[in-house]
């Protein structure tokens, strides 16, 4: 199966990722299973994937990094891919709401470019995050970044036994066959408080009211987009972190992961 065929399956899959009629659920499950099997056969991978989804500032990134460190798995912040594309567009004076411009930037993104953006403070700015949310609605952009994410799942860097990915469509689209799927959520107010604190600690001039307003707009845009809207996979465990600190979230998630991974032939390291 060549990658072009995988792409067409992917495009079909993302268009129905969160729709829930009986017919769509059957078709979605079939496509997800087919996509997962194609990738396993293509790469002959036995790596374990932990899929973590959720809205902005829900705590999914902090949790994903801690789980990856605990199990010795590779970690990928898939949101950083979209922010890197957005930052590239902005720095070239382009419009992130222009699909052709955004898709061209996404097609040029590679691993070395992503590494180059990791320590760039502008990657985490509200301007970049907002631009990333705008361009992430385009199927052409999501498809351009598909191969990067799939390769990471089936062939984790440094020969690691597994991968932890966080984003908005990991469990529903990128890794529908993942044995562990978590969906992290929190109230908009709590998430805005976290984001405002984070931006201020990094020297930014963040205003809470502006942050919460932007966050609500982004939530609506991410949840209603046609291409892979953010939502919990049917078999994901939902964790509401509104009243939990990072240690409490980690403890709950770790218990879930240990239970779901315990039956795998590829055991997790202790």
Secondary structure, DSSP 8 states (H G I E B T S, - for coil): --HHHHHHHHHHHHTTTT--SHHHHHHHHHHHHHHHHHHHHHHT---EEEEEEE-TTSSHHHHHHHHHHHHT-EEEEHHHHHHHHHHHHHHTT--TT-HHHHHHHHHH--HHHHHHHTT-GGGGSHHHHHHHHHHTT-HHHHHHTHHHHHHHHHS-GGG-SEEEEEESSIIIIITTT-SEEEEEE--HHHHHHHHHHHHHHTT----HHHHHHHHHHHHHHHHH-SSS-----TT-EEEE-TT--HHHHHHHHHHHHHHHHTT-SS----
